[in-house]
Amino acid sequence: MERIKQTLNLSKLTLGTMRFHDKQLTVNQVVNIINEGHEIGIHTHHSSFEYSSYELYSKALEKSGKGKHVKHIVKLSSPHFEDDAFSAKILEERVDKQLKTLQTDCIDVLQWLVRSKPINDADRLQTLVDQQEEITSSIEDLKKKGKIKTSFSFPYSVNFAKKVLELNQVDGLVTYLNKGELEYQEFADSVPFIAIRPLFAGKLIENATDIDAEIISSLQFVENHKTVLSTIVGINSTKQLQTYKKYLQ
């Protein structure tokens, strides 16, 4: 755990970029979020080419001038929904594309997903059994080439989480943790863990009389788990950054 923590040195909060497009933000508004977030210590970003905001985010990152100072958690799958099986070649191609778009030499955390169509544990667990050697070799190769530092699984299920962590090149988990979603709580105290959705998709603040206090309380709840390295938060305005600044102080 300490080795992974020191290798990554992620910021306590990670900027979630998924909703920028949905909120109709401009490139300049996203630049301001990136720059002001960086000033208060948010230097880790979470992105995915699957998000509608991806082009907007990548343009803003380049314009911000902060690209060389950002640590990246990048969501990529192999196999994807339409893929027949895991492919080391396809995964590396997808990694290379992200490195180019994000203008970085290395992805700090590859958030790796094993998908099936439809999503189901039987097929996904079988992928781990059938292709364990290729998967392990592929991730190890990406690390040796310096294209990724670590590989964390987004598991979709507790059963899958337990099985995928048996692979010696899988370093931890990226998944949900908040006061209302506790399925993965045991892992947040035992393996390197990056938390998603700390506010339970806004449900935890819907009826709050003091929204700032509830946000800070919710983030502290996540942080108090022993092996949480960072918490991904959706930030869609510089005003929201003021609340997170209080938490980080």
Secondary structure, DSSP 8 states (H G I E B T S, - for coil): -HHHHHHH---SEEEE-TTTTTTT--HHHHHHHHHHHHHTT--EEEE-TTSTTHHHHHHHHHHHT-GGG-EEEEEEESS-TT-SS--HHHHHHHHHHHHHHHT-S-EEEEEEE---SS--HHHHHHHHHHTHHHHHHHHHHHHHTTSEEEEEE--SSHHHHHHHTTSTT--EEEEE-SSS--TTTTGGGTS-EEEE-TTTTTGGGTT-SSHHHHHHHHHHHHHTSTTEEEEEEE--SHHHHHHHHHHH-
